[in-house]
Amino acid sequence: MQKPAFDPGLTTQYGAPLRRAVNRDGSFNVRRRGATWRALHPWQTIVNLSWATFGLLALAAYLVANLGFACVYFALPAGEIDGVSSPEAVRRFFQCFFFSAHTLTTVGYGNFAPRGLEANAVASFEALVGLLGFSVITGLLVARASKPSARIRFSRNALMAPYQDGMALMFRAANERPYNLMELEARVLLLSVNTSKSGPERKFDVLTLERPGILFFPLSWTIVHPIDALSPLYGKTAADLVAMQAEILIMLKGYDETFGQTVNARYSYRADEIVWNAKFTPTFFVDPGDGGIVLELDRLGDFK
């Protein structure tokens, strides 16, 4: 029986043109089709939104709820709500909207108050909606704030640099946040397109690292793959990597001391993002004033 090709979960099937497997933001280049509405998990979706999108969504939900209840109050007979008495329809609607906002947030300034049975029934229901809604938003805020996430910056380019008596593929990473990441591990794969009897297919090779892990991550980490006779990059030129549609896939995994959980980060470099015969310049220095080490994140990708 033929041994199956190594596949990290990205499939060996090839389709031209080959787009990058891992986007620069760490997401996978995969689109899903055919899923039913049951596959949608609203809680997970909202927790994974950006903070700006989450804020706009919360604001939109607040406005829609108030507008909906304002329409109901506006349709009630005159006199059902004290304070809503303007002869102008537009002004009266805004009064209903503000009464709804007072009720939804259970503030109640005293300038509006339900009088009739219908208004009290609607206001009671809206107060319940407000309590439940703000409880859900609070839970989402806690879930988002307590979700561990890594903010790891990678160098803009990977380098093919002189290393000892030969060459090595290397790139740099650094923790943008001042919080501790411990026991960091790196795994690096080479994705290429090879021609077999059945046609072109994607191939994955694990790249051996000079140092696959570090205990502490307060500074930048230069991750190095020495190119020796056993390396799949041995004897390859820049043109060869372009022809192979090579992509370097990276996964970093570490322990977040703040949350007490494991976090990870993904990145990739295409063949045209690898600079040959260059060296990284220092990204940190010792402050002569107090002897402390200063890490300059803006210089993480600098080379010469």
C-alpha positions, 0 to 999 in steps of 0.5 A: 500500500502506498504511503499517503502524502503528508497533509497538515489539513490543507489538502494536496489537491491543486487548482491553478492559480494557487492562492496563498493558503494562509492569509497575512492576517492568519486566516485560512483561504477557505470558503464554505458553501452549503451550510445550513442556518443551524451552522451559524452560532450567533454567540461565537460570531459576535465574540469573534467580531472586531471591536469596532464592528461589535460596537456598531452592532450593539449601537444598531441593536439599541437604536432598532429596539428603541425605534420599534417600541417608539412606533408602538407607543406612537400608535397608542391612543392619546393620553396613554403616556404622560409627557407625550402631548406635542401636536406635531407628529414628528415631535411626538414620535421623538418623545415616544422614542425618548420614553422608549429609551428611558424604559429600555434602560430603566432610567426614568427621569420622571418627564414621561410615564405610562398612564393607561393599561396598554402603555403600561403593558408595553412598557413592562414588556420593554423593560424585560427586553432591556434587562435581558438585552443588556445582560446578553451584551454584558456577557458578550463583553466579558467573553470578548475581554476574557478571550485569549489572543496572541498579538504577534508581529512577523517580519514583512519578509523572510530572508535567505541569509548566510548562515554558518558555512551555508544558507538558511531561511529565517524570519522574525517574530515579536510579541506586540503586547507587554504581557508574558508569553511562555514556552513558545513553539514554532512549526514551519512547513513548505508548501509547493506544487509538484507534478506527479503521474496524476498531475500537479498536486500540492506537497507539504514538507516540514522544515527542521528548525535550528531552535523549534522553541524558546522558554521566554518571549520578551524580545524578538525571535529569529526563527531559522531553518538551516538549509543542508542536504536534507532540506527540501530547499537545498539547491533551490534558487529564487526562480525555483521557488517561484516556479514551485509556487512555494509558500512558507507556512508558520504556526506559533503556539505559546502559553499566555501567562495572563489568561492561563491558556494556550494561544497561537498565531499563523502567518505565511510567506510566498516565494516573492516575499523572500529576500535573498542574500540579506541579513536582519539588522538588530531590533533591540538595544541596551539603553545606556541610561539605565541598562534596560533592553529596548525592543523596537517593533518598527524595526522587526523587518529591517534588513540590509 
